[in-house]
Amino acid sequence: MKGILEMDLNLLIYFYLVLCANVYSVKEFVTLKCEETVTGILNEDTILPCNLTTAKPSKSITIELRKDEGNDRLVFRFNGRHDAMNAPNRIKLLSPDLRNVSLVLQKTQLSDNGKYLYYLETDVGYKQVNIVLVVKAPYSLPKLALVNLTATTMVVTCETTGYPSAQIHWTVDGKNLTLNSKTKRKETAQGLISITSTLPIITSETDQEHNCTCAVWNEAEHKYEARNSITISNVNPSINQQTEEKKRKTLTAVGVVVGGLAAGIFLLGLLKFWKRRQPVRQSNEKSGNQMLKNLLLRFEDCPANLELISRNHQFVL
């Protein structure tokens, strides 16, 4: 009895080993290579690249795609015809060629993001692989806005939307000021991430202009995805206006003073000139009067001649 039991056990082990060897050999007849990680763009078609190699021609093929959500939900099946489940008309075979067993996910959505199990079976063997689909929405061109808080303080705001989460980096005149900024994130109705970042800038009266750049840093891909810049000129318009007003008033005051001095100098010179001319005029008037008196004495015996001379030469006594 003991010998029979030992023989049955050995036979069982033999059959088990044969079965395992057959299963392993069947799997070795099939080679399936797929991209382990695929990036899809929101609202665009995404290809899950897969290639099939068999040791001998296969007459039948079955493909199943399951999404790992705790229960391996079946989202696609192909067994000679398309049979999409839970994603009607969105998942298809890329090619009728049985060597290219890539799938196409049409109009990719954020809900498609996740881990998938790709199972393939033929009449010569089977294979399964895991595929991780990362869905992203490229971030929009950042919108920049400038808000003046005080005469020397302003805030630059940067807004952008995309998926998944990203960082905002700030540079001002080539200097990294990201640590000085404050960034907030919120989810939109479409499931995207809206990012708003603000950067305070302290200025002085001597400032002329600044070049501010807001850049979106893709954390997963380690690269800048989008950026925008704004040039801030006359950062303190109120101070500049006051300065210009002071300059205008100063120039006006200087002009008035210079003009007044010039007018005073002119009048002083004119007065001196007039005073210098007075003795000469008085001397001329005296000489004229003396000549008239001499003539009158000379012709006092000739009244007619005197009257004629007086009429023709109107001397002033």
C-alpha positions as CSV (number, residue, x, y, z in Angstrom):
1,M,0.0,0.0,0.0
2,K,2.8,2.3,0.9
3,G,4.5,1.6,-2.4
4,I,1.4,2.3,-4.3
5,L,1.0,5.7,-2.6
6,E,4.6,6.6,-3.3
7,M,4.1,5.6,-7.0
8,D,0.9,7.7,-7.3
9,L,2.8,10.7,-5.7
10,N,5.7,10.4,-8.1
11,L,3.3,10.2,-11.0
12,L,1.4,13.3,-9.8
13,I,4.7,15.2,-9.5
14,Y,5.7,14.0,-13.0
15,F,2.4,15.1,-14.5
16,Y,2.7,18.5,-12.7
17,L,6.2,19.0,-14.1
18,V,5.1,18.1,-17.6
19,L,2.2,20.5,-17.4
20,C,4.4,23.3,-16.1
21,A,6.9,22.6,-18.9
22,N,4.1,22.7,-21.5
23,V,2.7,25.9,-20.2
24,Y,6.2,27.5,-20.1
25,S,6.9,26.3,-23.6
26,V,3.5,27.6,-24.9
27,K,4.4,31.0,-23.5
28,E,7.8,30.9,-25.1
29,F,6.1,30.5,-28.5
30,V,4.8,34.0,-28.1
31,T,6.7,37.3,-27.7
32,L,4.8,40.5,-27.0
33,K,6.7,43.8,-26.7
34,C,4.8,46.9,-25.6
35,E,5.8,50.4,-24.4
36,E,5.7,50.2,-20.6
37,T,4.9,53.9,-20.2
38,V,2.9,55.9,-22.7
39,T,2.1,59.6,-22.6
40,G,-1.3,60.7,-24.0
41,I,-2.4,64.3,-24.9
42,L,-5.9,65.4,-23.7
43,N,-8.5,65.2,-26.5
44,E,-6.0,63.7,-29.0
45,D,-5.6,60.0,-30.1
46,T,-3.1,58.0,-28.1
47,I,-1.3,54.9,-29.5
48,L,-0.4,52.0,-27.1
49,P,2.5,50.5,-29.2
50,C,2.7,46.7,-29.1
51,N,4.4,44.1,-31.4
52,L,3.7,40.4,-31.6
53,T,6.1,37.6,-32.6
54,T,5.2,33.9,-32.7
55,A,7.3,30.8,-33.2
56,K,4.9,29.7,-35.9
57,P,2.0,31.3,-37.8
58,S,-1.1,31.8,-35.7
59,K,-4.6,31.5,-37.1
60,S,-6.5,33.1,-34.3
61,I,-5.9,35.9,-31.8
62,T,-7.6,37.3,-28.8
63,I,-6.8,40.6,-27.2
64,E,-8.1,42.0,-23.9
65,L,-7.2,45.4,-22.3
66,R,-8.1,45.7,-18.6
67,K,-7.7,48.8,-16.5
68,D,-6.3,48.3,-13.0
69,E,-8.9,49.9,-10.7
70,G,-8.9,47.3,-8.1
71,N,-11.1,44.9,-10.1
72,D,-9.3,44.9,-13.5
73,R,-12.2,46.4,-15.4
74,L,-12.4,45.2,-19.0
75,V,-12.3,48.1,-21.4
76,F,-11.5,46.4,-24.7
77,R,-11.7,43.0,-26.3
78,F,-10.8,41.7,-29.7
79,N,-11.4,38.2,-30.9
80,G,-11.7,38.5,-34.6
81,R,-14.0,41.5,-34.3
82,H,-14.0,44.7,-32.2
83,D,-15.9,44.4,-29.0
84,A,-15.3,47.6,-27.0
85,M,-16.7,47.6,-23.5
86,N,-17.2,50.8,-21.4
87,A,-15.4,52.8,-24.0
88,P,-17.5,52.4,-27.2
89,N,-15.8,53.3,-30.4
90,R,-12.8,54.8,-28.7
91,I,-10.4,51.9,-28.6
92,K,-9.4,50.1,-31.8
93,L,-6.6,48.0,-33.3
94,L,-4.1,50.2,-35.1
95,S,-3.6,47.8,-38.0
96,P,-5.1,44.6,-39.3
97,D,-1.6,43.1,-39.4
98,L,-1.4,40.5,-36.7
99,R,2.2,41.4,-36.0
100,N,1.3,45.0,-35.1
101,V,-1.1,44.6,-32.2
102,S,-1.0,48.3,-31.1
103,L,-4.1,49.9,-29.8
104,V,-5.5,53.4,-30.5
105,L,-7.3,55.2,-27.8
106,Q,-9.3,58.0,-29.5
107,K,-9.9,61.4,-27.9
108,T,-8.0,60.6,-24.8
109,Q,-9.6,61.9,-21.6
110,L,-8.1,62.5,-18.1
111,S,-10.2,59.5,-16.9
112,D,-8.1,57.3,-19.1
113,N,-5.0,58.0,-17.0
114,G,-3.8,54.9,-15.1
115,K,-2.3,51.3,-15.3
116,Y,-3.5,48.7,-17.8
117,L,-3.1,45.0,-18.3
118,Y,-2.7,44.0,-22.0
119,Y,-3.5,40.3,-22.5
120,L,-2.9,38.5,-25.8
121,E,-3.7,34.9,-26.6
122,T,-3.1,32.9,-29.9
123,D,-3.5,29.3,-30.8
124,V,0.2,28.8,-30.2
125,G,0.5,30.6,-26.8
126,Y,-0.3,33.7,-24.8
127,K,1.3,36.7,-23.1
128,Q,0.4,39.7,-20.9
129,V,2.2,42.9,-20.1
130,N,1.5,46.0,-18.0
131,I,1.2,49.5,-19.6
132,V,1.0,52.8,-17.7
133,L,-0.8,55.6,-19.5
134,V,0.0,59.1,-18.4
135,V,-2.5,61.7,-19.7
136,K,-1.4,65.3,-19.8
137,A,-2.8,68.6,-21.0
138,P,-0.1,71.0,-22.1
139,Y,-0.1,74.2,-20.0
140,S,-1.4,77.3,-21.7
141,L,0.7,80.4,-22.4
142,P,0.9,82.1,-19.1
143,K,-1.1,85.3,-18.7
144,L,0.8,88.1,-17.0
145,A,-0.8,91.1,-15.3
146,L,0.7,94.0,-13.4
147,V,-0.9,95.7,-10.3
148,N,0.5,98.8,-8.6
149,L,-0.1,98.6,-4.8
150,T,1.9,101.7,-3.7
151,A,4.3,104.1,-5.2
152,T,7.2,101.7,-4.6
153,T,5.4,98.3,-4.5
154,M,3.8,96.3,-7.3
155,V,2.7,92.7,-7.9
156,V,3.1,90.7,-11.1
157,T,0.5,87.9,-11.5
158,C,0.9,84.8,-13.7
159,E,-2.0,82.4,-14.6
160,T,-1.9,79.2,-16.6
161,T,-3.9,75.9,-16.9
162,G,-2.9,72.3,-17.7
163,Y,-2.4,68.8,-16.3
164,P,-0.8,67.3,-14.3
165,S,0.6,69.6,-11.6
166,A,3.5,71.9,-12.4
167,Q,5.7,74.5,-10.8
168,I,5.9,78.2,-11.6
169,H,9.4,79.7,-11.8
170,W,10.1,83.5,-11.7
171,T,13.1,85.4,-13.0
172,V,13.5,89.2,-13.0
173,D,16.3,90.7,-15.1
174,G,17.8,87.2,-15.2
175,K,17.7,86.7,-11.4
176,N,15.7,83.8,-10.0
177,L,13.1,85.1,-7.5
178,T,10.8,82.0,-7.3
179,L,11.2,81.8,-3.5
180,N,9.7,85.3,-3.2
181,S,6.5,84.2,-5.0
182,K,3.2,82.7,-3.7
183,T,1.5,80.0,-5.8
184,K,-2.1,78.6,-5.6
185,R,-3.7,75.7,-7.4
186,K,-7.3,74.7,-8.0
187,E,-9.1,72.1,-10.0
188,T,-11.3,73.2,-12.9
189,A,-14.6,71.7,-13.9
190,Q,-12.8,69.7,-16.6
191,G,-10.4,68.3,-14.1
192,L,-7.5,70.5,-15.2
193,I,-5.2,72.3,-12.7
194,S,-5.4,76.1,-12.7
195,I,-2.2,77.7,-11.3
196,T,-2.0,81.3,-10.1
197,S,1.4,82.7,-8.9
198,T,2.1,86.3,-7.7
199,L,5.5,88.0,-7.3
200,P,5.9,91.2,-5.3
201,I,8.4,93.7,-6.7
202,I,9.9,96.5,-4.6
203,T,11.1,99.5,-6.7
204,S,13.0,102.8,-6.2
205,E,12.8,106.2,-7.7
206,T,15.8,105.5,-9.9
207,D,14.4,102.4,-11.5
208,Q,13.8,102.5,-15.3
209,E,12.4,99.1,-16.3
210,H,12.4,95.4,-15.4
211,N,12.0,92.2,-17.5
212,C,9.9,89.6,-15.6
213,T,9.5,86.0,-16.9
214,C,7.0,83.4,-15.7
215,A,7.9,79.8,-16.7
216,V,5.9,76.6,-16.2
217,W,8.2,73.8,-15.0
218,N,7.0,70.2,-15.9
219,E,7.9,68.2,-12.8
220,A,7.5,64.8,-14.4
221,E,9.4,65.5,-17.6
222,H,11.9,67.9,-15.9
223,K,11.6,70.6,-18.5
224,Y,10.0,74.0,-19.1
225,E,6.7,73.6,-20.9
226,A,5.6,77.2,-21.4
227,R,6.8,80.7,-20.5
228,N,5.9,84.4,-21.0
229,S,7.6,87.7,-20.2
230,I,6.5,91.3,-19.5
231,T,8.6,94.4,-19.5
232,I,7.8,96.9,-16.8
233,S,8.8,100.5,-17.7
234,N,8.3,103.6,-15.6
235,V,7.6,101.3,-12.6
236,N,6.9,104.4,-10.4
237,P,4.8,106.7,-12.5
238,S,3.6,108.8,-9.6
239,I,7.2,109.4,-8.4
240,N,8.3,110.1,-11.9
241,Q,5.5,112.6,-12.4
242,Q,6.4,114.4,-9.1
243,T,10.1,114.5,-10.1
244,E,9.2,115.9,-13.6
245,E,7.0,118.5,-12.0
246,K,9.7,119.5,-9.6
247,K,12.1,119.9,-12.5
248,R,9.7,122.0,-14.4
249,K,9.1,124.3,-11.4
250,T,12.8,124.6,-10.8
251,L,13.5,125.5,-14.4
252,T,10.7,128.0,-14.3
253,A,12.0,129.6,-11.2
254,V,15.5,129.8,-12.6
255,G,14.2,131.3,-15.8
256,V,12.3,134.0,-13.8
257,V,15.4,134.8,-11.8
258,V,17.7,135.0,-14.8
259,G,15.1,137.1,-16.7
260,G,14.7,139.5,-13.8
261,L,18.5,139.9,-13.5
262,A,18.9,140.5,-17.2
263,A,16.1,143.1,-17.1
264,G,17.6,144.8,-14.1
265,I,21.0,145.0,-15.7
266,F,19.5,146.4,-18.9
267,L,17.6,149.1,-17.0
268,L,20.7,149.9,-14.9
269,G,22.7,150.4,-18.1
270,L,20.1,152.5,-19.7
271,L,19.9,154.7,-16.6
272,K,23.7,155.2,-16.6
273,F,23.6,156.0,-20.3
274,W,20.9,158.6,-19.8
275,K,22.8,160.2,-17.0
276,R,25.9,160.4,-19.1
277,R,23.9,162.1,-21.9
278,Q,22.3,164.7,-19.6
279,P,25.4,167.1,-19.2
280,V,26.0,167.0,-22.9
281,R,22.4,167.9,-23.7
282,Q,22.4,170.7,-21.1
283,S,25.6,172.1,-22.5
284,N,24.2,172.0,-26.1
285,E,21.0,173.8,-24.9
286,K,23.1,176.6,-23.2
287,S,25.3,177.1,-26.3
288,G,22.2,177.4,-28.5
289,N,20.6,179.9,-26.2
290,Q,23.8,182.0,-26.0
291,M,24.0,182.0,-29.8
292,L,20.4,183.2,-30.0
293,K,21.0,186.0,-27.6
294,N,24.1,187.1,-29.6
295,L,22.0,187.2,-32.8
296,L,19.3,189.1,-31.1
297,L,21.8,191.7,-29.9
298,R,23.3,192.0,-33.4
299,F,20.0,192.5,-35.2
300,E,18.1,194.4,-32.6
301,D,18.3,197.4,-34.8
302,C,16.7,195.5,-37.6
303,P,13.3,194.4,-36.4
304,A,12.2,193.2,-39.8
305,N,15.3,191.0,-40.1
306,L,14.8,189.7,-36.5
307,E,11.2,188.8,-37.2
308,L,12.2,187.0,-40.4
309,I,14.9,185.1,-38.6
310,S,12.6,184.2,-35.8
311,R,10.0,183.0,-38.2
312,N,12.4,180.9,-40.2
313,H,14.4,179.5,-37.2
314,Q,12.1,178.6,-34.3
315,F,14.6,178.9,-31.5
316,V,13.6,178.2,-28.0
317,L,14.6,180.7,-25.4
